[in-house]
Amino acid sequence: VGGLVLIKNVTLSRSEGSLSRQHETPRSQQPPPRSDNKHDAFWLIGLGAVMLLMGGVPYWVTNLPVTLGFPANRALLSFMFGACFLLLGLLDLLPPRVKYFAAVLLISLSAGRQFLWSVEYLRDWNSQKNLFWQMTWRAPGIEPGTIVLMNEELAFNADNSISAPLNWIYAPETRTRQVGYVLLYPTNRLGASLPALEPGLPIRYDFLAASFEGNTTDVLAFYYDPPACLRLLEPDLDPRNRLIPDDSLMRDASALSNTDRILPNGQAVMPAIYGPEPEHGWCYHFQKADLARQMGDWEQIVKLGDAAFGLDDHPNDPLERFVFIEGYAHVGDWDKAIEYSKVSYRVSREYVGPLLCQLWRRIEAETASSPERSEALAEVQQTFACPSP
């Protein structure tokens, strides 16, 4: 029995020895020293730096802008490969625990920024849809050959891109290389495709796939600054409208705006991609009232005004009340005309006051004389400090 135990112990000891030898890692299979890893990291950094320099050559040679702003930021795509190599090399130089933390942090920040970009694109898309719905409410049809001037409100859409849906909506049956409409941002085109903000200048714009020919006499000037409504600018009011930023050039463009280009009985066709039609809130009533003013339908303006001011909504631009002020004045409801004038005046006495004075001069010229009108005009002149005509 003792011999068997001895033999068994020797066998076990030999087995344990062989197992321990099997688990020993040969010297040749051990991980390389830290210096070898650093050597690879330096190669990645160097290669990334070279690729970054090479990625910018096409833009520097052709003098094209490379910035973080849209749309010039698309040029940064050629730098991405080199940036990834460089970043990977820098991460590999860090201690293991710091390296993993830095990688998780970078991935988290990248995912968060991508989410914010997606929200910005969604907002811009919704803004574009609202733009065209409001435009069709205000202008059911537009004469072919019209130039639409607008401020740069849509962040991710150039003016030549927006010209495509403009033609799609107002001339869906066009099958020729000659398109009927063009939308231009004066800040981008003035001095080039748009020679000057003056009437009587021929315009030709080449889209490569199609072309447009028109004249600066045939212009509709819109100002868009959500959440305020899209507004067709008026030549007798908006050149003095300091609520419109001077650098947008839309105050100058407003002098060209010609409502005769609008066809009140037109049938613009909204593509399905822009559906469904938004709820008929304040901006719908404002656009329809402005269209009714163009046709001199003051009773319709009053009807729309009564409905609009009863909504759980409100104007975001004091000039959106002007069409209703004018409508109430034309039907003889001077109390409401003065009431809404005072509400707009309180927004900015310095900016809105002179515009109200100009509006009431127009009302005075277009309405019949009466004691009530004389009393209202006197109150307006005193309240808004209007200069004597």
matplotlib code that plots the C-alpha trace (Angstrom):
import matplotlib.pyplot as plt

x = [0.0, 2.8, 4.5, 1.4, 1.0, 4.6, 4.2, 1.0, 2.7, 5.6, 3.2, 1.2, 4.3, 5.5, 2.1, 2.0, 5.5, 4.6, 1.5, 3.4, 5.9, 3.0, 1.6, 5.0, 5.0, 8.1, 10.3, 9.8, 6.0, 6.0, 4.5, 7.0, 8.4, 6.6, 9.2, 8.0, 4.4, 5.7, 7.5, 4.3, 2.5, 5.1, 4.6, 0.9, 1.4, 3.9, 1.7, -1.4, 0.5, 1.6, -1.9, -3.3, -1.0, -1.7, -5.5, -5.5, -3.4, -6.4, -8.1, -5.0, -3.9, -7.4, -7.8, -11.1, -12.1, -11.7, -13.7, -16.0, -19.0, -21.5, -21.0, -17.2, -16.9, -17.4, -13.8, -12.8, -13.7, -10.3, -8.6, -10.5, -8.3, -5.1, -6.9, -7.9, -4.3, -2.9, -5.5, -5.0, -1.2, -1.6, -4.0, -1.6, 1.0, -1.1, -1.0, -3.6, -6.1, -5.9, -6.1, -9.4, -10.9, -9.8, -11.2, -14.6, -14.7, -13.9, -16.5, -19.1, -18.4, -18.5, -21.9, -23.3, -22.1, -23.6, -26.9, -26.9, -26.1, -29.1, -31.3, -30.0, -30.8, -34.3, -35.0, -33.7, -35.9, -39.0, -38.1, -37.9, -41.3, -42.9, -41.2, -42.8, -46.2, -46.4, -45.2, -48.0, -50.6, -49.4, -48.7, -51.0, -49.4, -46.4, -45.8, -43.1, -39.8, -40.0, -36.9, -37.4, -35.0, -34.7, -32.4, -30.1, -32.2, -31.9, -28.6, -28.1, -29.6, -27.9, -30.1, -29.5, -30.6, -33.8, -34.6, -35.3, -38.4, -39.5, -39.8, -41.2, -44.0, -44.9, -44.1, -44.4, -45.0, -41.8, -40.0, -37.6, -34.1, -35.6, -37.0, -39.5, -38.2, -35.0, -34.4, -31.3, -29.7, -28.5, -25.7, -24.3, -25.1, -24.9, -22.3, -22.2, -25.4, -27.4, -25.6, -27.3, -30.5, -31.9, -34.9, -34.5, -31.4, -31.5, -30.6, -29.4, -28.7, -27.2, -28.0, -26.0, -29.0, -31.2, -31.1, -33.2, -33.7, -35.5, -35.3, -34.9, -38.2, -39.9, -39.0, -40.7, -38.7, -39.4, -38.0, -38.0, -37.0, -38.8, -40.7, -42.0, -44.0, -42.6, -43.3, -43.6, -41.7, -43.4, -41.6, -43.1, -42.5, -39.6, -36.7, -37.1, -37.6, -34.7, -36.0, -34.5, -30.7, -28.9, -26.3, -29.1, -29.5, -33.3, -34.1, -32.6, -34.2, -37.7, -37.8, -37.9, -40.8, -43.6, -46.9, -48.2, -46.1, -48.5, -51.4, -54.2, -56.0, -52.9, -52.7, -49.3, -48.8, -47.0, -45.0, -45.9, -42.5, -43.6, -46.9, -49.0, -50.1, -49.4, -52.1, -53.8, -52.5, -51.5, -49.2, -51.9, -54.3, -51.6, -50.6, -54.2, -55.0, -51.9, -53.2, -56.6, -55.0, -53.4, -56.9, -58.5, -60.8, -61.0, -63.9, -62.0, -59.1, -61.4, -62.8, -59.4, -58.3, -61.1, -60.2, -56.5, -56.6, -58.9, -56.3, -54.0, -51.2, -49.6, -47.4, -43.7, -43.1, -44.9, -45.4, -47.6, -50.4, -50.1, -52.3, -55.1, -54.7, -55.2, -58.2, -60.0, -59.3, -60.8, -64.1, -64.3, -63.4, -61.0, -60.9, -59.4, -57.1, -55.7, -55.7, -53.5, -51.3, -50.5, -49.7, -47.2, -45.8, -45.0, -42.6, -40.2, -41.1, -37.9, -38.1, -41.9, -43.1, -41.9, -43.3, -46.7, -46.7, -46.0, -48.8, -51.3, -50.3, -51.2, -54.5, -55.3, -54.6, -56.8, -59.8, -62.8, -62.9, -65.1, -65.2, -64.1, -61.2, -60.1, -60.2, -58.2, -55.6, -55.2, -54.7, -52.2, -50.2, -50.0, -49.4, -46.7, -45.2, -45.7, -44.3, -46.8, -47.3]
y = [0.0, 2.3, 1.6, 2.4, 5.7, 6.6, 5.7, 7.7, 10.8, 10.6, 10.4, 13.4, 15.4, 14.6, 15.5, 18.8, 19.6, 18.8, 21.0, 23.9, 23.6, 23.5, 26.8, 28.6, 31.0, 30.6, 33.6, 34.1, 34.3, 37.0, 40.5, 42.9, 45.6, 48.9, 50.5, 48.4, 49.7, 53.2, 52.6, 51.6, 54.6, 57.0, 55.5, 56.0, 59.7, 60.3, 58.7, 60.6, 63.9, 63.3, 62.3, 65.4, 67.6, 65.7, 65.9, 69.7, 70.0, 70.1, 72.9, 75.0, 74.7, 75.8, 78.4, 76.8, 77.5, 74.8, 75.8, 74.2, 76.1, 74.7, 74.1, 74.5, 71.9, 69.1, 69.7, 68.3, 64.8, 64.4, 65.0, 62.3, 59.3, 61.1, 62.4, 58.9, 57.6, 60.6, 60.2, 56.4, 56.9, 59.5, 57.3, 54.4, 56.4, 56.7, 54.3, 51.5, 52.8, 56.4, 55.1, 53.3, 56.3, 58.7, 56.4, 56.1, 59.9, 60.6, 58.1, 59.6, 63.1, 62.1, 60.4, 63.4, 65.8, 63.6, 63.7, 67.5, 67.7, 65.4, 67.7, 70.7, 69.0, 68.1, 71.7, 73.0, 70.5, 71.5, 75.2, 74.5, 72.8, 75.7, 78.2, 76.6, 76.1, 79.7, 80.8, 78.8, 80.3, 83.8, 83.2, 80.4, 81.0, 83.0, 84.3, 82.4, 84.4, 85.6, 86.0, 85.2, 87.1, 85.8, 86.1, 83.2, 81.6, 77.9, 76.7, 73.6, 74.8, 77.0, 79.2, 77.2, 74.1, 75.8, 76.8, 73.2, 72.8, 76.3, 75.1, 71.7, 73.5, 76.2, 74.5, 70.7, 70.0, 71.6, 69.2, 71.6, 73.0, 76.4, 76.8, 79.5, 80.5, 81.1, 81.8, 83.9, 85.0, 88.6, 88.1, 85.4, 86.6, 90.4, 91.6, 88.3, 86.4, 89.4, 92.5, 95.0, 95.5, 97.8, 97.3, 96.6, 94.4, 91.1, 88.0, 84.7, 81.8, 78.6, 75.4, 73.2, 70.9, 73.9, 77.7, 80.7, 84.0, 86.9, 90.6, 92.4, 94.1, 90.8, 90.2, 88.9, 89.7, 87.5, 87.8, 84.6, 84.6, 81.8, 81.6, 84.8, 84.2, 84.4, 87.9, 89.4, 92.7, 95.9, 98.6, 101.5, 100.1, 97.7, 99.8, 101.7, 98.5, 98.3, 95.0, 93.5, 93.3, 95.6, 92.9, 90.7, 93.2, 92.5, 96.1, 97.1, 94.1, 95.1, 98.1, 95.6, 93.5, 93.4, 91.8, 91.8, 88.7, 86.7, 84.9, 84.8, 82.0, 79.9, 76.3, 75.6, 71.8, 70.8, 67.6, 64.7, 65.0, 68.3, 66.9, 67.0, 70.6, 72.3, 73.4, 76.6, 78.8, 82.4, 82.3, 80.8, 83.6, 86.2, 84.9, 84.7, 88.2, 89.6, 87.9, 89.4, 92.9, 92.5, 91.9, 94.7, 92.3, 94.2, 92.2, 89.0, 90.5, 91.4, 87.9, 86.4, 88.9, 88.0, 84.3, 84.9, 87.0, 84.4, 81.7, 80.4, 81.8, 85.2, 87.1, 87.0, 90.1, 93.4, 94.0, 90.9, 93.0, 95.7, 93.9, 93.6, 97.2, 98.2, 95.9, 97.1, 100.7, 100.2, 98.8, 101.6, 99.8, 102.5, 101.3, 97.9, 99.5, 101.8, 99.1, 96.7, 99.7, 100.4, 96.7, 96.7, 100.1, 98.7, 96.1, 98.8, 102.5, 103.4, 100.8, 100.2, 103.8, 105.2, 102.2, 102.7, 106.3, 105.3, 102.7, 105.2, 107.7, 104.9, 104.3, 108.0, 108.1, 105.1, 105.6, 108.0, 111.0, 110.9, 112.4, 109.0, 108.7, 112.3, 111.5, 108.2, 110.0, 112.7, 110.1, 108.1, 111.2, 112.1, 108.6, 107.6, 111.1, 111.0, 114.0, 116.3, 115.5]
z = [0.0, 0.9, -2.4, -4.3, -2.5, -3.3, -6.9, -7.1, -5.4, -7.9, -10.8, -9.6, -9.0, -12.5, -14.0, -12.2, -13.4, -17.0, -16.7, -15.3, -18.1, -20.6, -19.2, -19.4, -22.4, -24.5, -24.5, -28.3, -27.8, -25.1, -26.0, -27.5, -25.3, -24.9, -27.2, -30.2, -29.7, -29.6, -32.8, -34.5, -33.0, -34.4, -37.8, -37.6, -36.5, -39.3, -42.0, -40.8, -40.9, -44.5, -45.6, -43.9, -46.0, -49.2, -48.6, -48.7, -51.9, -54.4, -52.5, -51.9, -55.5, -56.8, -54.0, -52.8, -49.2, -46.5, -43.4, -40.8, -42.1, -44.6, -47.6, -47.6, -44.9, -47.4, -48.4, -45.1, -46.3, -47.9, -44.5, -42.7, -43.5, -42.4, -39.3, -38.3, -38.6, -36.6, -33.9, -33.6, -33.3, -30.6, -28.6, -28.9, -27.0, -24.0, -21.0, -21.4, -18.9, -20.2, -23.7, -23.2, -21.4, -24.1, -26.9, -25.1, -24.6, -28.2, -29.5, -27.1, -28.2, -31.8, -31.4, -29.5, -32.2, -34.9, -33.1, -32.9, -36.6, -37.3, -35.3, -37.2, -40.5, -39.3, -38.3, -41.6, -43.5, -41.5, -42.1, -45.8, -45.8, -44.0, -46.4, -49.4, -47.8, -46.8, -50.2, -52.0, -49.5, -50.4, -54.1, -55.5, -58.8, -60.1, -63.6, -65.4, -65.8, -62.1, -60.0, -56.3, -54.0, -50.4, -47.4, -46.4, -43.7, -44.7, -43.3, -45.5, -48.8, -51.4, -53.5, -56.7, -54.8, -53.6, -57.1, -58.0, -55.6, -56.6, -60.2, -59.1, -57.3, -59.7, -63.0, -62.4, -66.1, -67.4, -69.7, -71.4, -70.6, -70.0, -66.5, -65.4, -62.0, -60.1, -56.4, -55.6, -52.3, -52.9, -50.4, -52.7, -56.2, -56.1, -58.5, -60.4, -61.5, -60.0, -61.5, -59.2, -57.2, -59.9, -62.2, -65.9, -65.8, -67.8, -65.8, -67.2, -64.8, -66.0, -63.9, -66.3, -66.7, -67.5, -67.7, -66.6, -68.4, -66.8, -65.7, -62.4, -63.1, -62.6, -58.9, -55.8, -52.6, -49.6, -46.1, -44.0, -40.3, -38.4, -36.2, -37.9, -41.0, -44.5, -45.7, -49.2, -48.9, -49.8, -51.9, -49.9, -46.4, -46.2, -47.6, -44.2, -42.2, -39.7, -38.3, -41.5, -41.0, -43.4, -44.3, -45.7, -48.5, -48.4, -47.6, -50.9, -52.7, -51.4, -53.7, -56.6, -55.3, -57.8, -56.6, -60.3, -60.7, -58.4, -60.0, -57.3, -59.1, -59.8, -58.8, -57.3, -56.7, -53.6, -54.0, -51.8, -50.0, -48.5, -47.1, -45.1, -45.2, -41.9, -39.5, -40.5, -37.8, -37.6, -40.6, -42.8, -42.0, -42.4, -45.9, -47.1, -45.7, -47.5, -50.7, -50.2, -49.7, -53.1, -54.6, -52.5, -50.7, -47.4, -46.1, -46.5, -44.5, -41.6, -41.6, -41.6, -38.9, -36.6, -36.9, -36.6, -33.4, -31.9, -32.3, -29.6, -31.6, -32.2, -34.7, -34.2, -36.3, -35.6, -39.3, -39.5, -38.0, -40.7, -43.2, -40.6, -39.4, -43.0, -43.5, -40.4, -41.4, -44.9, -43.5, -41.0, -37.8, -36.7, -33.1, -34.0, -36.5, -33.8, -31.2, -33.2, -34.3, -30.7, -30.0, -32.8, -31.7, -28.3, -29.8, -30.9, -31.0, -32.7, -35.5, -35.9, -35.3, -38.7, -40.5, -38.8, -39.9, -43.5, -43.3, -42.0, -44.8, -47.2, -45.4, -45.5, -49.3, -50.0, -47.7, -47.9, -45.7, -42.6, -39.1, -37.6, -40.0, -39.2, -35.5, -36.0, -38.1, -35.5, -32.7, -34.8, -35.5, -31.9, -30.5, -33.0, -33.3, -37.1, -39.0, -40.7, -44.4]

ax = plt.figure().add_subplot(projection="3d")
ax.plot(x, y, z, "-o")
ax.set_aspect("equal")
plt.show()
